[in-house]
Amino acid sequence: SWLLVIVAGVGNRSVTDTMDKSSPAFRSPFARPWMTQTGAAAATGGGGNKGMKGIIAGGITGGIEICITYPTEYVKTQLQLDEKSSQGGNKKYNGIIDCAKKTVKSHGVFGLYRGLSVLVYGSIPKSSVRFGAFEHFKKNMVDERGNLSPVSRLLCGLGAGVSEAILAVTPMETLKVKFINDQRSANPRFKGFFHGVSTIVKEQGIRGTYQGLTATIIKQGSNQAIRFYVMETCKDAYRGGDPTKPVPKLVVGLFGGMAGAASVFGNTPVDVVKTRMQGLEASKYKNTWDCAKKIWVNEGPKAFYKGTIPRMSRVCLDVAITFMIYDSFMELFNKVWV
């Protein structure tokens, strides 16, 4: 990458400064289309280090974000697990506030952070994979000005979502749901993160941490396709097509909130199915499609939107914070890491 930049830079100087105007302009055979304009290996800045910067910035972002927004994730998961018994039993919670109150009453304020360690350990690699993959795909799909077409935005986001689903999200989410589900029982079994993980792996094997893989791939793929599409489209509209124009952090946060809201409305049904497939009672479902069918038959279509409000509050805040923090770190890295 350094050699390519130097060659491109020398090529530019030879055209503008050292060669006679009547002489044919030298064109470096190594340069990418945008290198003769910007002297950079990547259209959006950062050269060949763009992907690595994305991985590191994404990891830091994921750790900070989950610590801020976890209580809403906890309540959302509890409500999605709170299915009405086929024998006519009553649900445990009557809504968001009731769930939060009962949790605090039974386990204290820190009860709302049950399972946080799983997400902290998992959010760092998840966010790293997501943003690293997106930057990698973006670097290879931008046009000569450094912009992505509408279809490319969707494909880059989809690729990022599928990558994180397979490499990080599925085992992390499965463990998180099992930890929260365990707390719902009369006699919780898991004494902590490592005890819980070792118990699950001992009883169910590694496969026990990969339940709901299909649903997770669909969820994360559609999630990131929607979010990155909305985010990149809003940024492009704000910049007027100029990828070098900075976007204020508050505006980035606003765009992030919009992207988060769009993804919630777009795939909450998949999220509900994924959560059921990853719970401690997942064995009663044959597969993802069987789970969706039983929810529809036993609980009706409204059940597919359980936990939408707490998920909306978490996701909008989550995505807004994530993109603001991520953009801040990328700006910092671009200044100190050439």
Solvent accessible surface area in square Angstrom, and as a share of the most:
residue,aa,sasa,rsa
1,S,77,0.50
2,W,156,0.55
3,L,125,0.62
4,L,49,0.25
5,V,45,0.26
6,I,100,0.51
7,V,36,0.21
8,A,1,0.01
9,G,18,0.17
10,V,72,0.42
11,G,4,0.04
12,N,44,0.22
13,R,130,0.47
14,S,22,0.14
15,V,62,0.35
16,T,105,0.61
17,D,104,0.54
18,T,105,0.61
19,M,65,0.29
20,D,89,0.46
21,K,207,0.88
22,S,102,0.65
23,S,44,0.28
24,P,116,0.73
25,A,66,0.51
26,F,98,0.41
27,R,195,0.71
28,S,15,0.10
29,P,110,0.69
30,F,126,0.53
31,A,28,0.22
32,R,90,0.33
33,P,93,0.58
34,W,21,0.07
35,M,1,0.00
36,T,63,0.37
37,Q,125,0.56
38,T,81,0.47
39,G,19,0.19
40,A,23,0.18
41,A,3,0.02
42,A,1,0.01
43,A,11,0.09
44,T,41,0.24
45,G,26,0.25
46,G,22,0.22
47,G,14,0.14
48,G,34,0.33
49,N,43,0.22
50,K,17,0.07
51,G,16,0.15
52,M,98,0.44
53,K,1,0.01
54,G,0,0.00
55,I,71,0.36
56,I,71,0.36
57,A,0,0.00
58,G,0,0.00
59,G,5,0.05
60,I,68,0.35
61,T,0,0.00
62,G,3,0.03
63,G,14,0.14
64,I,72,0.37
65,E,11,0.05
66,I,5,0.02
67,C,65,0.39
68,I,91,0.46
69,T,3,0.01
70,Y,0,0.00
71,P,31,0.20
72,T,44,0.26
73,E,5,0.02
74,Y,0,0.00
75,V,9,0.05
76,K,3,0.01
77,T,1,0.00
78,Q,2,0.01
79,L,23,0.12
80,Q,0,0.00
81,L,15,0.07
82,D,6,0.03
83,E,48,0.21
84,K,118,0.50
85,S,47,0.30
86,S,98,0.63
87,Q,160,0.71
88,G,50,0.48
89,G,31,0.30
90,N,144,0.74
91,K,101,0.43
92,K,92,0.39
93,Y,11,0.04
94,N,137,0.70
95,G,26,0.25
96,I,62,0.31
97,I,132,0.67
98,D,32,0.17
99,C,0,0.00
100,A,28,0.21
101,K,133,0.56
102,K,79,0.33
103,T,4,0.02
104,V,54,0.31
105,K,181,0.77
106,S,82,0.53
107,H,90,0.40
108,G,31,0.30
109,V,96,0.55
110,F,171,0.71
111,G,6,0.05
112,L,27,0.13
113,Y,71,0.27
114,R,67,0.25
115,G,7,0.07
116,L,36,0.18
117,S,42,0.27
118,V,4,0.02
119,L,5,0.02
120,V,39,0.22
121,Y,111,0.42
122,G,9,0.09
123,S,1,0.01
124,I,81,0.41
125,P,59,0.37
126,K,31,0.13
127,S,3,0.02
128,S,15,0.09
129,V,34,0.20
130,R,23,0.08
131,F,2,0.01
132,G,6,0.06
133,A,16,0.12
134,F,6,0.03
135,E,12,0.05
136,H,96,0.43
137,F,66,0.27
138,K,23,0.10
139,K,42,0.18
140,N,101,0.52
141,M,70,0.31
142,V,15,0.08
143,D,61,0.31
144,E,93,0.42
145,R,133,0.49
146,G,2,0.02
147,N,28,0.14
148,L,11,0.05
149,S,56,0.36
150,P,73,0.46
151,V,97,0.56
152,S,13,0.08
153,R,20,0.07
154,L,78,0.39
155,L,89,0.44
156,C,0,0.00
157,G,0,0.00
158,L,76,0.38
159,G,18,0.18
160,A,0,0.00
161,G,0,0.00
162,V,46,0.26
163,S,27,0.17
164,E,0,0.00
165,A,0,0.00
166,I,74,0.38
167,L,120,0.60
168,A,9,0.07
169,V,1,0.01
170,T,0,0.00
171,P,28,0.18
172,M,8,0.04
173,E,12,0.05
174,T,0,0.00
175,L,18,0.09
176,K,1,0.00
177,V,0,0.00
178,K,2,0.01
179,F,7,0.03
180,I,0,0.00
181,N,21,0.11
182,D,2,0.01
183,Q,12,0.05
184,R,54,0.20
185,S,52,0.33
186,A,100,0.77
187,N,124,0.64
188,P,65,0.41
189,R,127,0.46
190,F,11,0.05
191,K,175,0.74
192,G,33,0.31
193,F,39,0.16
194,F,150,0.63
195,H,73,0.33
196,G,0,0.00
197,V,34,0.19
198,S,63,0.40
199,T,20,0.12
200,I,3,0.01
201,V,48,0.28
202,K,180,0.76
203,E,96,0.43
204,Q,72,0.32
205,G,27,0.26
206,I,118,0.60
207,R,208,0.76
208,G,3,0.03
209,T,11,0.07
210,Y,72,0.27
211,Q,48,0.21
212,G,6,0.06
213,L,62,0.31
214,T,66,0.38
215,A,1,0.00
216,T,0,0.00
217,I,48,0.24
218,I,70,0.35
219,K,11,0.05
220,Q,8,0.04
221,G,1,0.01
222,S,35,0.23
223,N,3,0.01
224,Q,2,0.01
225,A,11,0.08
226,I,43,0.22
227,R,14,0.05
228,F,3,0.01
229,Y,72,0.28
230,V,29,0.17
231,M,1,0.00
232,E,23,0.10
233,T,46,0.27
234,C,22,0.13
235,K,17,0.07
236,D,40,0.21
237,A,80,0.62
238,Y,84,0.32
239,R,54,0.20
240,G,66,0.63
241,G,14,0.14
242,D,54,0.28
243,P,27,0.17
244,T,106,0.62
245,K,85,0.36
246,P,103,0.65
247,V,9,0.05
248,P,66,0.42
249,K,57,0.24
250,L,146,0.73
251,V,35,0.20
252,V,0,0.00
253,G,7,0.07
254,L,113,0.56
255,F,23,0.10
256,G,0,0.00
257,G,16,0.16
258,M,94,0.42
259,A,0,0.00
260,G,0,0.00
261,A,25,0.19
262,A,38,0.30
263,S,0,0.00
264,V,0,0.00
265,F,129,0.54
266,G,49,0.48
267,N,3,0.01
268,T,0,0.00
269,P,35,0.22
270,V,37,0.21
271,D,0,0.00
272,V,0,0.00
273,V,9,0.05
274,K,0,0.00
275,T,1,0.01
276,R,8,0.03
277,M,21,0.09
278,Q,0,0.00
279,G,3,0.03
280,L,73,0.36
281,E,105,0.47
282,A,8,0.06
283,S,111,0.72
284,K,93,0.39
285,Y,18,0.07
286,K,175,0.74
287,N,74,0.38
288,T,12,0.07
289,W,165,0.58
290,D,22,0.12
291,C,0,0.00
292,A,26,0.20
293,K,138,0.58
294,K,71,0.30
295,I,1,0.01
296,W,146,0.51
297,V,106,0.61
298,N,102,0.52
299,E,45,0.20
300,G,20,0.19
301,P,76,0.48
302,K,179,0.76
303,A,4,0.03
304,F,24,0.10
305,Y,100,0.38
306,K,39,0.16
307,G,9,0.09
308,T,24,0.14
309,I,124,0.63
310,P,6,0.04
311,R,1,0.00
312,M,40,0.18
313,S,57,0.37
314,R,25,0.09
315,V,1,0.00
316,C,31,0.18
317,L,86,0.43
318,D,15,0.08
319,V,3,0.02
320,A,16,0.12
321,I,28,0.14
322,T,5,0.03
323,F,13,0.05
324,M,54,0.24
325,I,30,0.15
326,Y,12,0.05
327,D,23,0.12
328,S,50,0.32
329,F,48,0.20
330,M,12,0.05
331,E,79,0.36
332,L,88,0.44
333,F,27,0.11
334,N,60,0.31
335,K,160,0.68
336,V,109,0.63
337,W,75,0.26
338,V,116,0.67
